[in-house]
Amino acid sequence: MTMTVLWTAMITISLAAGLEMGRGPEVAAAALEGAESAIKLSLSIAGMLCLWSGVMEVMRRSGLADRLSRMLRPLLRLLFPDVADDRAAMDSIAANVSANLLGLGSAATPLGLEAARRISRKGPPGTASDALCTLVVCNTASIQLIPTTVASVRASAGCATPFDILPAVWLASSLSVCVGLLACRLFARLWNDLPRPVRPSLRREVPHV
Amino acid sequence: MSETLFSMVVPLVLCGVALYGTARRVDVYDALVRGAGEGLETLLRIVPALVALMTAVSMLRASGALDLAAAALAPALDRVGLDARLLPLMLTRPISGSAALGVGADLIATWGPDSTVGRTAAVMLGSTETTFYTIAVYFGAVGISRTRYAVPAALCADLTGFLAAAWAVRLCFPS
């Protein structure tokens, strides 16, 4: 429904604004050109998109994602302290994050949803726990190492070095992810509406009865 | 040195993945071809949305409404180092991936892939995600209605991504 509202608003605003500013004919021509340029764009990025999906499948089958997720585990333990003792949940979080890093979009979502299901089992029903909010923010921030779609768009516009933006992309993505995670930590204190879960480190200090 | 390295990223990754896969006894060619087929399916899924959204975006641009909105917000955006021409991209990015791709491709084609606007658009597309869509998918899948601070935290990340994209392009490509 969101897209229906958005699309209808865009069309209505362009028609009204175009007529108001005496640019009716331009709007009419643009309606046809837009559809055509969508197909042109799709065709020009198709080759790169297919090639890269193939490379991803090779990465997946050769276990590159598994390897990466093992390397990420210590870091993720720090980001998800509330579920650090749940091995299965940490496994799916690590798999989700590494799939995102490698740009395996179609694999990342099911893994992330699996992680979300495992995390939400521990939290209060119907309410997002701190760990779940962190997982969602990790997935709404882009951490893809090689943004191939946008590179192929640049290449199709006649750019000779479509990947020269990589350092800038890495810089911007890491800043964005860091701020997102910091915001999670900060907001977790402000939204102090959930009982604090018992951290594994605290649990160990409780003597056995 | 780094420039040639980044221009060689595709052949390097291709070769590296092929060698690694072969060493791990993966049928590399079969995986490559099957994966490419999946890529085609992905593309087919986004083409209809691209047609609908690029039509709307190109109408919006031709009508002059975008220029009007950009002109109104230019002073405020300028203060934080953002070009007003990037406004449509920043507005669509959190809502729809296809719309943002269409708007971004339009900016890149209009102003040139190596212009500051074109580069910033590309970095914005590469360093942010379709926030609202992702949030809807995740919370919908596990039946969560009280999302607490997930939306504001994710939007903080998006806003940082936009500002950082403009800053990183200025830093990496001083003109």
Interface residues (C-beta under 8 A of the other chain):
Chain A: T2 M3 L6 W7 M10 I11 I13 S14 L15 A16 A17 G18 M21 R23 E26 V27 A29 A30 A31 E33 G34 A35 S37 A38 I39 L41 S42 I45 A46 L49 C50 L51 W52 S53 G54 V55 M56 E57 V58 M59 R60 R61 S62 G63 L64 S106 T109 G112 L113 A116 R117 S120 P125 G126 T127 A128 L132 C133 L135 V136 V137 N139 T140 A141 S142 Q144 I146 P147 T149 V150 A151 V153 R154 A155 S156 A157 G158 C159 A160 T161 P162 F163 D164 I165 L166 P167 A168 V169 L171 A172 S173 L175 S176 V177 V179 G180 A183 C184 F187 A188 L190 W191 D193
Chain B: S2 E3 F6 S7 V9 V10 V13 L14 V17 A18 Y20 G21 R24 V26 D27 V28 A31 L32 V33 R34 G35 A36 G37 E38 G39 L40 T42 L43 I46 V47 L50 V51 A52 L53 M54 T55 A56 V57 S58 M59 L60 R61 A62 S63 G64 A65 L68 I95 S96 A99 L101 G102 G104 A105 D106 I108 A109 G112 P113 D114 G118 R119 A122 V123 M124 L125 G126 S127 T128 E129 T130 T131 F132 T134 I135 V137 Y138 F139 A141 V142 G143 I144 S145 R146 T147 R148 Y149 A150 P152 A153 A154 C156 A157 D158 T160 G161 A164 A165 W167 A168 V169 L171 C172 F173
